[in-house]
Amino acid sequence: MPKKRDKSFMPMSVAGILTFSTEEAGGLKVPKWFPVFLSVMTGIAVIALHLL
């Protein structure tokens, strides 16, 4: 029969990562579609320049 683990607190390193991910960081706000659009446009530009 498996042993039951006692519930304990998370390690301090994990707690820091969890609080960091929930904090709001200041900076440039970018729409979710913008990185995809930028990647597609860069790909098109590279292909177009290669064909010249």
N, C-alpha and C positions, 0 to 999 in steps of 0.2 A: 504494500500500500504506500503511495507517495506521501512524503512528508509535507505538511502545510507550512508555507512560509509565513513568518510574522510580517505584518505590514510595517514598513519602516519609512523614514523620510528619504527623499531623493538625495543623491550626492550634491554637493555644492556646485560642481561644475555643470551639471545638468540644469540646476535651478537658474544659473546665470544665463544659459542659452535660452531657456523658456521665457525669462523676463525680457531678454533682449528682443526676442521675436515679437513680443506683444507691444513693445514700445513704438511710438511714432517717431520716425526719424525725419529731421528736416532735410529739405532738398528739393530737387526738381521733380514735379509730379508728371509722369508720362502715362498716356492712355495705354491700355493693354494691347491694342492693335498696332501701336507704333513700332515696336521692335520687329514684328513680322513684316510690316510694310517696308521698313528700312532694309531688312535682309533681302526681300524680293527686289527692291529697287537697286540695291548694290549688285545683286546677281545679274540683273538685266544690263546694268552699266558695264560690268566686267565682260559679259558676252558680246555686247555691242562694240566695245573697244577692241576686243580680240578679233572681231570680224573686219575691222577697218584696215 
